[in-house]
């Protein structure tokens, strides 16, 4: 009889253990969900056009703002430079920009600083308007743009995009570096998966930007009105 009572109690002991384990697992899920993943990717490619021609296209089409938006992962809202001029169309490149590029000084250098607002289209972040500090330097041999998040969203905690176009012999080298910090819903055991997804998202964004940059050049390289500049 004693043996049968013990046999009857054994299953309940394991049921209790299972319930406690399940509760602990659920608690760990709640406590660790909301993992923040910070990933950086870089991409480099060559455009088979002389840099001077590409620089003129980028200047005359006001591609400084399109550096952010033309990859398809965000859409342009507003751009405002420090001098107060608001840019809402590609045709408006600003007097300071034209004067610098049209000038006769072979050592000219132009620095632009301003704010760029975009609406994110990323699956992780959703449709949120964020603000970026944009710093662009242009000289006869390079365009260097840095865009840093100043006002993010509940999920996009940090973002920095560096774009550099530079002269290389008879072609142009483009280097893109993207860092993004995104808050995910991954529990503790899925942090590696979350990291990979955020990294893949950033890599795809740069792939799209490469394609869009090449298309921008191809669409404008034969437009004669773009090339009265030095």
QUIWO-V722271 format. One record per backbone hydrogen bond with DSSP energy under -0.5 kcal/mol. CO is the residue of the C=O (numbers start at 1). NH is the residue of the N-H. Records with the same first field share a line. If there is no record, write none. Layout:
# QUIWO-V722271
CO: NH ; NH
This chain:
# QUIWO-V722271
1: 5
2: 6
3: 7
4: 8
5: 9
6: 10
7: 11
8: 12
9: 13
10: 14
11: 15
12: 16
13: 17
14: 18
15: 19
16: 20
17: 21
18: 22
19: 23
20: 24
21: 25
22: 26
23: 27
24: 28
25: 29
26: 30
27: 31
28: 32
29: 33
35: 37 ; 184
37: 39 ; 182
39: 180
41: 178
43: 176
45: 174
46: 48
47: 49 ; 172
50: 54
51: 55
52: 56
53: 57
54: 58
55: 59
56: 60
57: 61
58: 63
59: 62
62: 65 ; 66
63: 67
65: 68 ; 69
66: 70
69: 72
73: 121
75: 119
78: 117
79: 87
80: 115
81: 84
85: 81 ; 87
86: 88
87: 79
89: 92
91: 93
94: 98
95: 99
96: 100
97: 101
98: 102
99: 103
101: 230
105: 108
108: 140
110: 138
112: 136
113: 82
114: 134
115: 80
116: 132
117: 77 ; 78
118: 120 ; 130
119: 75
122: 126
126: 128
128: 120 ; 130
130: 118
131: 150 ; 151
132: 116 ; 134
133: 135 ; 148
134: 114
135: 146
136: 112
137: 144
138: 110
139: 142
141: 167
142: 139
143: 165
144: 137
145: 163
146: 135
147: 161
148: 133
151: 131
155: 157 ; 183
156: 153
158: 181
159: 149
160: 179
161: 147
162: 177
163: 145
164: 175
165: 143
166: 173
168: 171
171: 168
172: 47
173: 166
174: 45
175: 164
176: 43
177: 162
178: 41
179: 160
180: 39 ; 182
181: 157 ; 158
182: 37 ; 184
186: 35
187: 190
188: 191
190: 194
191: 195
192: 196
193: 197
194: 198
195: 199
196: 200
197: 201
198: 202
199: 203
200: 204
201: 205
202: 206
203: 207
204: 208
205: 209
206: 210
207: 211
208: 212
209: 213
210: 214
211: 215
212: 216
213: 217
214: 218
215: 219
216: 220
217: 220 ; 221
220: 223
222: 224
223: 226
224: 227
